[in-house]
Amino acid sequence: MSTLPAAPHELTLTEAAALIRGRRLSPVEYLRAFRDRAAALEPRLNAFVRPLWDEAEAAARAAEAEIARSGPRSPLHGLPVGLKDIIDLAGHPTTCHSRILLDNLKREDAAVVARLRAAGAVFPGKLATHEFALGGPTFDLPFPPARNPWNPAHHPGGSSSGSGAAVAARMLPAALGSDTGGSVRNPATQCGIVGMKPTYGLVSRRGVFPLSFTLDHVGPMTRTVADNALLLNAMAGHDPLDPGSVERPAEDYTRDLDRGLRGLSIGFVRHFHETDTPATADVAAALEEAARLLAREGAAVRDIALPRLGDFAAVNRVILTSEAAAVHEPWLRARPGDYAPVTLRRLLPGMFVSGVDYVQAQRRRRELVAAVEAAFREVDLLLCASSMDPPSRLDDPAETERTYPRQARTPFNVTGHPAVSVMCGLSAAAALPIGMQLVGPYWSEALLYRAAAAYERAAGWAERRPPL
Amino acid sequence: MGKDEATEREAEALARAAGLARAWEEHREAVLEAVAAARGLRTGFARPADPAAEPMPAYRVPAAQEGGR
């Protein structure tokens, strides 16, 4: 092998794919770099609930042989992708980080995993989550909570906590998360990486343990925007066995990454973080600076108003808790003590939401969708906050509970619009990541990646790394 | 009967009606909190003013299966 441009674990998916295609990097060498990195860091970060390095190395070796024979099947051939442990991987349990499902052995891959496997990806581990993608970080579960690589005393965000921590720490180049109230974008924000919640129906949910049928999305989590687009290329596609899946022509989400911001109009939803749920001064300043930078790079940025954040949040909560309670009803009745207390507290309200309230929330949902659609008749994209606070400390559950709902991600679970979180700053006090969201019309992922890539290039935050 | 006692009785009745007798016996505080949370959610968002406003997602019959009758 010739000299690499960087240590293998620093190579992005895009860089590694090019090097593998040019026979300058072996998939086995790439995987081993992450394995070594995980061996050194994982005891402090707890990102993995089930490491599968041997199995992944065998798959990487097979990929290497196949690439030598006939070239790569796709840019992901031989590249490692971690899986949040609510996503099925054939031959392994999907525990949902819960003692209730410790022995939940799955025989088939989730549809999205099958797509990645067909593209040649390998799977080095199942990753930590909040229990059933809903509880909070807690120490009374079968596995410890993941920790934030920027400061392991802090929460990495959730519920795709292990995915965020593993990617930010360079223990994996990419991972999958799920997002029902923001659970891809929250850890992406709090770990300083890129997380995309695609349009509802773009990525199959089949084989992903449900939290809330009409709000659940599966999304890619990576260090860079280009990698995120590359991963979504392989994840997206119609699944006739997922009733929410939509049949659409395949797209190359990397196609516009270099087109820049000129000619785009961006509506800044300031009231989310200024008046609806006031953000900390650090977060507000980072958002203002991001808006200025987007404008300097050629976008026309102006304020725009949506319904108040509290309306979106309450609608999300009524629908989420009702649908989640329907999934968990037998266990809530028969074995409530097997949940962590924080999970039980978040699940139980759904058992007391009336049918009328659920339908009212779904009726209000249609109005909220119409309001966001109206905004997209005025601007191409929206800019808004993600979290209103930097990551809380793991040893301060009261602060985690206080800050958990202080966010602007749920609106786009309610409406199903695509939204990507990218890093836009560091908190002054603790040097912890701050993120922002760019949101687009339905099926506008390529446009979102175009804007996010332009911001990423101009801002330079993707060059920053956790001080590990 | 005091307010707290009335609240507890109401919560117990709701819990038992929901099949949560065990949760009521073993996790009473969590059930009380859940009943209050559900009540709070009820007033958390504006109800549509139009009585004919449809919920989302709209009900649609499944597409005809190929080869079906």
Interface residues (C-beta under 8 A of the other chain):
Chain A: T214 G310 D311 A313 A314 V315 R317 V318 T321 E329 L332 R333 A334 P336 G337 P341 L344 R345 L348 P349 G350 M351 F352 V353 S354 D357 V359 Q360 A361 Q362 R363 R364 R365 R366 E367 V369
Chain B: L14 A15 A18 G19 L20 R22 A23 E26 H27 A30 V31 E33 A34 V35 A37 A38 R39 L41 R42 G44 F45 A46 R47 P48 A53 E54 P55 M56 P57
